[in-house]
Amino acid sequence: MAHTSVASEETLPSPAEAHRRSALRGLQALRGIAAVMIVLAHAGQNVEERLQRPSRFSGPATLGVDIFFALSGFVMIYSSLQPGKHRPRPLQFIERRIIRIVPLYWVATTLKLIALAASPRLSLHTRLSGWAALASYLFLPVRNADQMFRPLLGVGWTLNYEMFFYVLFALAIASRLALIPTLGTVLIALAISSYFHGPSGHAILFYSDSIVLDFLWGMFAAWLFSKKRKTTEWYEAVAVMLIGWVILFTPTPFRPTIGIGAGLIVYGVVLLEPYLQSLPCWMIYLGEASYAIYLFQSLAMPLLPITMARMHVSYVGVAVAGGVFLGVAAGCAAHECLELPIMRYLKSHVEKGARPHIPLEPVMPRKP
């Protein structure tokens, strides 16, 4: 893709032009990094639970979820601030989100359901029931065997928040009110209300959690980026990003500050976009496959620690590294064999005849 030298530019491209030039390569790579962080966290958790050995990765790496939420908030607002771009119709917006999120998640959930039916003892936390299965497919909060709100496919709890955010976004579009103030008011109200109930509350209170502020910080980052008119120096962008990483990994009892860190990371990365024209292809590819990696890693990863436990072998490093490899490999295979064919089919049939539109996610051209 041809591009001009950023060193000669005095002003930052508009969001639409920036999207055209770089296709948000930095954010795509960040999605891959967040996915690998989560895989690493789950690999550590599997070591702790199945090999009964401590792991240093099971905690901090879970913060990749906050980055994903901030990315979602950024992309939703970023796409709506494109010059000359009209807001999508609410039903059109929901249709596109369903096409992107639902099919692959249903495939992964079905595979988990089959595995549970075939060998329920292999699952440590999932409780199989008719309601658990139905709620999982419908993105509704349901408790698992540990009384935590987790669907059959454990990682799907984040998608419950994603779909909830999409519904709020569609309602905000329909209301014709300013998106950030409207959504921000709702998200802040939900976060505040979380301090007035415990974790054992009703399922509807699942959405009343301070983690929803991650979306808001991403939205705010998109608004700030839309106001930029001059190119940020690379070291300034790096400084913003590093501050975000420090905040993200600094232990704190005040949960909302974690989202601030995630938002700063997203903002720092997007400020670096003009300097990220030659990122390694594997980083971009991990971003492309990040959703499939997130969904399918938990189906493949336990195989190694289960086998090691039966052989009475407990090498933590081998279990963690092998778990990460299996998780990423399974996700990449699902991306190639399932996600891409499904997306091509649905886009050619469901969206056939629709006018071209800027994607609501940062995407890259396919590999040659």
N, C-alpha and C positions, 0 to 999 in steps of 0.2 A: 504493500500500500504506500503510495507516494505521500510524503509529508514535508513541510517546510521546516527549516531549522528553528528550534524554539529560541535559540540565542538571539535571533534577529527580531523576535516579536516583542512589542512593547506592551501589548494588552493581552489579557487572557481570553481565549476563544469563548464564545457563548457556549452554554451547555450543549446545545444541539451540535455545534461545530466540533466541540471537544469530543462528543460521542462519536461523530463521524470519523474524526482523525484517529483517535486512539482506541475507540471502542471500550474505554474504561479498562485498559489492560491492568492497571494497578489494582482496581477493585476486584477484577476477575481473579488475579493472583491472591488477593487477600481472602477471597472465598475459599480458595484451595488451602491456604494456610489454616484458616479457621476449621475446615473439615478435618485436616490432619491433626490439629490440636484435640479435637473431640475424639478422633480415633485413638490417639495416644492416651487420653483420659480413660476411655473404656477398656483399653488394653491393660492399663494399670488396675482398674477395678476388677477385671477378670482374674488377674494375678492374686489380688487380695482375697477374693471370694472363693476361687476354685483351688488355688494352691496354698491358701492361708499364709501368704507372705506379704510383708508391707511393700508398698510402692509409692514413690514420691510423685508419680505423674497423675494419680487419680483425682487430685483436687484442682490445682491451678489450670490444667489444660481444659477443664470443662468451661472455662470462660470463653472458649470459642463460640459458644451459644450466644453470648452477649454481642459478639462481633456480627454474627449472622443477623440478629434482630436489628442492630444498628444499620447494617447494610440494607435490610428490607425497608426500613424507614427512609433511608437516603434515596433509594431507587424510586420509591413511590412518589416522593415529592420532586425529585430531580426530573423525572419524566413529565410531570405536570407543569414544570416551569419552562419547558422548551418554548422559545419564542414562536408565536404563531400557531402553537399546537392547542387544539381544543381539548377540553376534558372529555375522556371517554364516557359513554353512557354507562350508568351503574351496572346494568345487566351484561353489557359487553365486557366491562372490566372483570366482573365475577366469572364470566365464561372463560376469559383468558387465564385467569388464576386457576380455575378448575382444571383446564387443559394442562397447565404447567405442573400442578401439584398433585392432583388426585390419582391419575392412572398408575404412576410408578409406586405411589404409597400403597395403593390397594394391592398391587402385585406383591410388594414386600410383606404386607400384612397377611395376605393369603398364604404365602410361603411360611410365615411364622405360625399361622393357624394350623397348617398341615404338620409342621414339626411338633407343635404342642400335642396335637392329637396322636401322633405316632409315638412320641416319647416325652410325656409330660415331666418326667423326673429331671430332664436335662435343663429345664428352666428353673431358675432360683427364685424369681419374683413374680412371674405371671400366673394369674389365676384364670383358667379357661371357663367361660360361661357364655350363655347366649347373649346376655346384655353386654358383657365385656366385648364380645365380637362386634355386635351391632354398633355400640358406641365408638369403637375403634374405627370402623369404616365411616362413621358420620362425623368424626372429629369432635366428639363430645368427651368431656372429662369423665374418667371411670377409675375406680380404685383398684390397685393390684393386690397381691397377697400381703404386701407390706403396708397396706392402707395408704399408699401414695397414689396420687393421680397420674397413672401411667396406662396407656392403651396396651393392647397385646404386643405390638411392636414398641418396645419401651421408648425409643428415641422419638416416637410420634408425639410425645407431649408438647414439644416445641411447635409442631405443626398445628396443634390446637390453638396456640397463641397466634400463629401466622394467619390461620383462617379467620380467627376472630378479628385480627387487625384488618384483614381484607374486607370483612363485612362492615367494619366501622368506616373504612376508607370509601367504600361504595355508598354508604349512607351520607357521608360528608359530601361526596360528589352530587348526590341527589338533592341535598339541601341547598346547594349553590352558595354555601357559606365559605369563608376563607378556610382553606384546608388545615393549615398549621394551628391557628387559634382554636378551631373547632375540635380537631383531634387531640390537640394538646390539653384542652380542658378535660376531655373525657379520660385520657390516659393519666393525668395528674390526679383526678378524682378517684380513679381505680387504685392508684398507688397509695394514696392517703388512706383509703378505706381498708387497705390490707393491714393496717396497724390496729384495727378494731376487732379483729377476729383471729382465731387460731388456725392451725393447719388442719384441724379436724372438722372444719365447717362444711356446709353444703357444697355440692359440686359447682353450683353457680358461682361460688366465691373463688373458684379456681382462677378466674380471670381477674380477680381483685388481688393483684400482686405487683410489687414494685418493679419487677422485671419488665413490665410493659413500658417503663420509661426508656428502655433501650431503643424502642422505636422512635420515641420523641427526640432523643439526642441525634439519631440518624437523620430525622426530618430537619432538625435545626441545622445540621451540617450541610444538608442540601440547600437550605435557604441561604446560609452564609456563602456557599460556593456560587450561587446564582448572583450574588451581589458583587463578586469579585470582578474587577475590571483590568487589573494589572497582574502580570505573571508574578507569582511568588517565587522568591529565590529558593533553590533546592535545599539549602541548609535551614531555611525557615520552615519549610514543609517537613523536613526530617525532624526538626525540633518539636513541632506540633505532634507528629506521630510518636516520637519517643516519650513525650509527656503522657500521651494516651496510654502507651504500654506500661509505664510506671504506675499510673493510676489504676489500670486494670489489674495489675498483679499485686498491688499494695493491700494487705489484709485490712479490712474495715468492717465494723459492725453496721455501718450505714450503707445498705445495699445499693441505693440509687447512684452513688458515686462510681460504681463499677460501669454503669451505662455511660457516664460522662467520659470515662476512659475509652470505651468502645467507640463512642461518637468522635472523639478526637483522633483516634486511629484512622477511622474512615475519612475524616476531613483531611488529615495529613497525607494520606495516600492519594486522594483525589487531587490535592494541590501538586503532588508530584507527577501527575499524569503527563505533563509535557516533557518530562525527562525519562519516561519509561517506555520508550519506543522499541527497545530491544530486550525485553524480558525473556528469559529462557522459555522455550515452548512447553516444557514439562510443567512449569508453574501455571501457565495459561490453561493447559489441559486439565490440571487438577481442579482449577476453578470451574471449567466446563463440566467436569464430572462430579463436582462437590455434592450435589443433591443426591446422586446415586450412591456416592461413597457414604454419605450420612445415613442413608436408609439401610444399605445392605451390609455395612461393616459389622453390625451386631449379629447378623445371621451367620457369618463365617468365622468371626474372631474367636468365639468360645471353643472351637474345635481343637485348637492347639493346647490350651490349658487343661481341657478335659482329658485329652490324650496323655499329657504329661502327668496329670494327677493319677491316672490309672497305671502309669508306668512308674509311679513314685519318684518322679524326677521334678525338681523344683528350681530350675535356674531362672531367676527373675529376669535377667537381661534377655535371655533367649525367648522367654515367654512374651515379654513386652514387645521386643523387636519383631518377633514372628507374628504376634497379634496385629501390629500395625501393618505389616506387609500383607497379611491375609485380608484385613479390613479394606485397605486401599485397593488391592487387586480385585476383590469381589465387587467393590463399587465401580471400578473402571470397566470390568466385564459387564456389569449391569447397565452401565452408561452406553456401551457400544451395542450390546445385544438386545436391550430392552428400551431404554429411555429414548435413544435417537430414533429407532423405528417407530415407536409409539408417537413421538412428537411429530415426525414427518407425516404419519398417517392422519393424525387428528387435525393438523394444520391444513392439510390438503383437502380434507373433507368438511370439517366443522367451519373453518374460516375461508372456505372457497368463495371467491368473489368479493371478499372483504377488501376495503381499501388498505394499501400499505400503511403500516404504523410503526413508530419507534417502539422497540420492545420495552416492556416494563421491568426488564432485568438487564444488567450489563452482560452482553454476550459477545463472543468472538466469532469471526469467520471460522468455518470448519477447517480442519487440517487438510492440506493438499493431498 
